[in-house]
Amino acid sequence: MATLTVTTWSLEQTSPTDLRPATAPEGDVRVVRAEVPSPELSRFLYASVGGDILWTDRLGWTYARWQEYLARPGVETWVAYDRGTPAGYVELDPQDEGVVEIAYFGLIPAFRGRRIGGHLLSYGTARAWDLEDRWPELTGTKRVWLHTCSKDGEHAMANYRRRGFQLFDTKVEEEPEAAAPGPWPGAYPA
């Protein structure tokens, strides 16, 4: 089986003052929290955003597994809408000792390159920093982190750096080569 060399970079912010927000895009772009845990919505966003960049780790999750994950205190899904249409999302996953991971972030391919990503990342990062306001049972956020890899979009790393994230780890691993699953066969971009 063929393999693919994948570089994974981990980045962090250690203070809310590290965040350098992007300018909001023009037009009717809104970011809204999906307050009702919905495996259907989360699976749709995951497959639609990650289908062309080889997000596969959650494709095998059962409905019950999605439900269990989304019901954890502090797990939040924030969805960007462009004129009422889902354009992308950011998923927050609180961890021990005031750490919040931006577990997933990205845009559906048709919405990339329209200045929505920087705004969504800024908004999601700010919500990671104020997570305790909505979940008082959690420890206040002391660190926000995420990872990106060489399979992600070509502008991902630059966006993270422009928002104030600093590199703290790099790993290079071999992974089995796989075809991009897409949200369905023939989906954009063809």
C-alpha positions as CSV (number, residue, x, y, z in Angstrom):
1,M,0.0,0.0,0.0
2,A,1.3,3.5,-0.9
3,T,2.0,5.9,1.9
4,L,1.8,9.7,2.2
5,T,4.3,11.8,4.3
6,V,2.2,14.1,6.5
7,T,3.5,16.9,8.6
8,T,1.4,18.0,11.5
9,W,1.9,21.3,13.2
10,S,0.5,22.1,16.6
11,L,-0.1,25.8,17.5
12,E,-1.3,27.6,20.6
13,Q,-2.4,30.8,22.2
14,T,-1.6,31.2,25.9
15,S,-3.5,34.4,26.6
16,P,-6.7,36.0,25.1
17,T,-4.5,39.0,24.2
18,D,-2.7,36.7,21.7
19,L,-5.8,36.7,19.4
20,R,-5.5,39.0,16.4
21,P,-9.0,39.1,14.9
22,A,-9.6,39.2,11.2
23,T,-11.8,41.8,9.6
24,A,-15.4,40.6,9.2
25,P,-16.1,39.7,5.5
26,E,-18.6,41.8,3.6
27,G,-22.1,40.6,3.1
28,D,-24.5,38.6,5.2
29,V,-22.0,36.3,7.0
30,R,-23.0,35.3,10.5
31,V,-21.5,32.8,13.0
32,V,-24.1,31.0,15.2
33,R,-23.7,28.4,17.9
34,A,-25.5,25.2,17.3
35,E,-26.9,24.9,20.8
36,V,-28.7,21.7,20.3
37,P,-26.2,18.8,20.0
38,S,-27.0,17.3,16.5
39,P,-25.1,14.3,15.2
40,E,-26.6,14.9,11.8
41,L,-25.4,18.5,11.6
42,S,-22.0,17.7,13.0
43,R,-21.5,14.8,10.6
44,F,-22.7,17.0,7.6
45,L,-20.2,19.7,8.5
46,Y,-17.3,17.3,9.1
47,A,-17.8,15.4,5.8
48,S,-18.5,18.6,3.8
49,V,-15.6,20.6,5.1
50,G,-13.1,17.7,5.3
51,G,-14.1,15.5,2.4
52,D,-11.5,17.0,-0.1
53,I,-8.7,17.2,2.5
54,L,-8.8,13.7,3.8
55,W,-10.6,14.0,7.1
56,T,-11.5,10.4,7.7
57,D,-11.1,9.7,11.4
58,R,-14.8,10.4,12.3
59,L,-16.4,8.9,9.2
60,G,-16.9,5.6,10.9
61,W,-18.5,7.1,14.1
62,T,-22.0,5.8,14.9
63,Y,-24.9,8.1,15.7
64,A,-24.5,7.1,19.4
65,R,-20.7,8.0,19.3
66,W,-21.5,11.5,17.8
67,Q,-24.2,12.0,20.4
68,E,-21.9,11.0,23.3
69,Y,-19.2,13.4,22.1
70,L,-21.5,16.3,21.4
71,A,-23.2,16.0,24.8
72,R,-19.9,16.6,26.8
73,P,-20.0,19.8,28.7
74,G,-18.3,22.6,26.8
75,V,-18.1,20.9,23.4
76,E,-19.5,23.6,21.1
77,T,-20.1,23.8,17.3
78,W,-20.1,27.3,15.8
79,V,-21.4,27.5,12.2
80,A,-20.6,30.3,9.7
81,Y,-23.6,31.1,7.5
82,D,-23.3,33.0,4.2
83,R,-26.7,34.4,3.4
84,G,-28.3,31.6,5.4
85,T,-26.3,28.7,3.9
86,P,-23.8,26.8,6.1
87,A,-20.3,27.8,4.9
88,G,-18.1,26.2,7.6
89,Y,-17.6,25.6,11.2
90,V,-15.4,25.6,14.3
91,E,-15.6,22.9,17.0
92,L,-14.4,23.5,20.5
93,D,-13.3,20.6,22.7
94,P,-12.5,21.5,26.4
95,Q,-9.8,19.5,28.0
96,D,-8.3,19.3,31.5
97,E,-6.7,22.2,33.3
98,G,-8.3,25.1,31.3
99,V,-7.1,23.8,27.9
100,V,-9.5,24.2,24.9
101,E,-8.7,22.5,21.6
102,I,-10.1,23.8,18.4
103,A,-10.8,20.3,17.3
104,Y,-12.0,21.1,13.8
105,F,-12.2,24.2,11.8
106,G,-12.7,24.8,8.1
107,L,-14.9,25.9,5.3
108,I,-17.0,24.0,2.7
109,P,-14.9,24.2,-0.5
110,A,-17.3,26.5,-2.4
111,F,-16.9,29.1,0.4
112,R,-13.1,29.2,0.6
113,G,-11.2,32.2,-0.6
114,R,-14.0,34.6,0.3
115,R,-12.4,35.9,3.6
116,I,-14.8,33.9,5.7
117,G,-12.2,31.7,7.2
118,G,-10.2,34.3,9.1
119,H,-13.4,35.8,10.6
120,L,-14.7,32.3,11.6
121,L,-11.3,31.4,13.2
122,S,-11.3,34.7,15.1
123,Y,-14.8,34.2,16.3
124,G,-14.2,30.6,17.3
125,T,-11.0,31.4,19.1
126,A,-12.7,34.2,21.1
127,R,-15.4,31.7,22.1
128,A,-12.7,29.3,23.3
129,W,-11.3,32.0,25.5
130,D,-14.8,32.8,27.0
131,L,-16.0,29.2,27.2
132,E,-16.4,29.5,31.0
133,D,-19.1,32.2,30.5
134,R,-21.4,29.6,28.9
135,W,-20.1,26.6,30.9
136,P,-19.5,27.8,34.5
137,E,-18.6,24.3,35.6
138,L,-15.5,24.4,33.5
139,T,-12.1,25.8,34.6
140,G,-11.4,29.2,33.0
141,T,-9.5,28.9,29.7
142,K,-5.7,29.2,30.1
143,R,-4.6,27.9,26.7
144,V,-6.2,27.4,23.2
145,W,-4.6,25.0,20.8
146,L,-5.1,23.4,17.4
147,H,-3.3,21.4,14.9
148,T,-3.1,21.6,11.1
149,C,-1.3,19.4,8.7
150,S,0.1,19.3,5.2
151,K,-3.2,17.8,3.9
152,D,-5.1,20.9,4.9
153,G,-5.7,23.9,2.7
154,E,-2.7,25.8,1.4
155,H,-3.7,29.0,3.4
156,A,-4.5,27.2,6.7
157,M,-1.1,27.8,8.4
158,A,-1.0,31.4,7.4
159,N,-4.5,32.0,8.7
160,Y,-3.6,30.5,12.1
161,R,-0.4,32.6,12.3
162,R,-2.2,35.8,11.4
163,R,-4.7,35.1,14.2
164,G,-1.8,35.0,16.7
165,F,-1.3,31.2,17.1
166,Q,2.3,30.2,17.8
167,L,3.9,26.9,16.7
168,F,4.8,24.6,19.6
169,D,5.3,21.1,18.0
170,T,5.9,19.5,14.6
171,K,5.6,15.8,13.7
172,V,6.2,14.0,10.5
173,E,4.6,10.6,10.0
174,E,3.8,8.2,7.2
175,E,0.1,7.5,6.6
176,P,-1.6,5.1,4.2
177,E,-2.5,6.9,1.0
178,A,-6.3,7.2,0.6
179,A,-8.6,8.9,-1.9
180,A,-10.4,11.9,-0.6
181,P,-13.8,10.7,0.4
182,G,-15.7,13.9,-0.4
183,P,-19.1,14.5,1.1
184,W,-20.3,12.3,-1.8
185,P,-18.9,11.1,-5.2
186,G,-18.6,14.0,-7.6
187,A,-19.0,16.8,-5.1
188,Y,-17.3,20.2,-5.6
189,P,-14.6,20.6,-6.5
190,A,-14.8,18.1,-9.3
